[in-house]
Amino acid sequence: MSELLKERLKPFIQNVWEKSQFGEPTQVQAEAIPLMLEGKDVLAESPTGTGKTLAYLLPVLNNIDADKKTIQGVILASSQELVMQILSEIQKWSEGSGIRSASFIGGANVKRQLEKLKKNPHIIIGTPGRTLELIKQKKIKMHEVKTIVLDEGDQLLTKEHLPTVQTIIKSALADRQVVLFSATLSQVIEKEAKALMNEPEVIRIEKDESIHSGQVEHIYFTAEQREKIKILEKISRLDEAKSLVFIKDIGNLTVASEKLTFHEIETAVLHSDLNKDKRKNALKNFRTGKVNMLLATDVAARGLDINGVTHVVHYDFPKDIEQYVHRSGRTGRFGADGTVISIVTDREERELKKICRELGIEVEKRVFYKGSITKAEDRR
């Protein structure tokens, strides 16, 4: 652990760092942690898999006064899954500190969530809608909140969530610290974020050289829209594959899942219409390897840390370059190799090539031959 972090972070954080056998902090951590400890507002753009969660979490935990009975940190995330993931990281990193945390998500039992507040959590993690609902009911009190974090901030500042997030931030004291972390930051989102902040420090990391990232191959198959399912079926039968498949809307996702089930291919599905338990089980089955394919909408799978994803599949074409980056970043993490597969129509093929040109990525066409992925010219 670098001297800077050793000198400035409390012993309980250092203990978990040592126990986790972490070496030097990643670039985003090395830049963001000192700024946050100084109380500065931070706007950070850093690729998927570069350790953004700890970049904001460690300073938030460091600044909590565990003797007080008030909420001092609020972390907002766009999906239930991401909220639960952040909560488990907080529980891991606050071991032995006396810091209490609680999560608040839409669709969950309100009464049970109010019980959590009676335990006086120091940090709350929530989806924007449910968090604001509890603030308005004066159940969540914001008067001693030091830091508000927007995780996957570009999702939180879309037209849909922006007014809610603005109201949450305004409900805290004027001298609160606001930080935003995301893998991509458009100019529009950056402008909205700066309006909520006080002279923020901007961190931009294009590629973290300190992390040995694996080789990620970008390939594509062409198919008519209605034939895409046949390609997906073949992908599901690849040896040792753990595939995360992105499908645009819940209707298409359900149809794809039913068609695969008909061909005796077991998958897990993840979308916002499922209840909390079904979403939890889907993730668990995929994480533990009970199923090797997870069909997900973008909202549900955003920001999720799932180890060992070998293939990311763009079943429905991404709506823009940012979505391509976010989805593709789910594979090739922490030194593992990965493959990004796009299943495209002729029109989408042109779009894909344009996106990859802009990103400086080589993308090559492939076909299936005897159950394996190969180049068309290599078929014998």
GIVEN-V116689 format. One record per backbone hydrogen bond with DSSP energy under -0.5 kcal/mol. CO is the residue of the C=O (numbers start at 1). NH is the residue of the N-H. If there is no record, write none. Layout:
# GIVEN-V116689
CO,NH
CO,NH
This chain:
# GIVEN-V116689
2,6
3,7
4,8
5,9
10,13
10,14
11,15
12,16
13,17
14,18
15,19
16,20
17,22
18,21
26,30
27,31
28,32
29,33
31,35
32,36
33,37
34,38
35,40
36,39
41,201
42,44
42,180
43,203
44,46
44,182
45,205
47,50
51,55
52,56
53,56
53,57
54,58
56,60
57,61
58,62
59,63
61,64
64,66
65,68
72,146
72,147
73,124
74,76
74,149
75,126
76,151
79,83
80,84
81,85
82,86
83,87
84,88
85,89
86,90
87,91
88,92
89,93
90,94
92,95
94,97
94,99
100,122
100,123
102,125
104,127
105,108
109,113
110,114
111,115
112,116
113,117
114,118
115,118
115,119
116,119
117,120
122,72
122,73
123,102
124,75
125,104
126,77
127,131
128,132
129,133
130,134
131,135
132,136
133,137
134,139
134,140
135,138
139,141
140,142
142,145
142,173
146,177
147,74
148,179
149,76
149,151
150,153
150,181
152,155
152,156
153,157
155,158
158,161
158,162
159,163
161,165
162,166
163,167
164,168
165,169
166,170
167,171
169,172
173,176
177,148
178,42
179,150
180,44
181,152
181,153
182,46
186,190
187,191
188,192
189,193
190,194
191,195
192,196
193,196
194,197
197,199
198,41
201,43
201,203
203,45
204,206
205,47
207,209
208,211
210,212
211,213
215,217
215,338
217,219
217,340
218,364
219,342
220,366
221,344
224,227
224,228
225,228
227,230
227,231
228,232
229,233
230,234
231,235
232,236
233,237
234,237
235,238
238,241
242,310
242,311
243,245
243,294
244,313
245,247
245,296
246,315
246,316
249,253
250,254
251,255
252,256
253,257
254,258
255,259
256,260
257,261
258,262
259,263
260,265
261,264
264,266
268,295
270,297
271,274
275,279
276,280
277,281
278,282
279,283
280,284
281,285
282,286
283,287
284,288
285,290
285,291
286,289
292,243
293,268
293,295
294,245
294,296
295,270
296,247
297,301
298,302
299,302
301,304
304,306
305,307
306,309
308,310
309,332
310,339
311,244
311,313
312,314
312,341
313,246
313,315
314,343
320,324
321,325
322,326
323,327
324,328
325,329
327,330
328,331
332,214
333,336
336,214
337,332
338,217
339,312
339,341
340,219
341,314
342,221
342,344
344,223
345,349
346,350
347,351
348,352
349,353
350,354
351,355
352,356
353,357
354,358
355,359
356,360
356,361
357,360
362,218
364,220
367,374
369,372
372,369
374,367
375,378
376,379
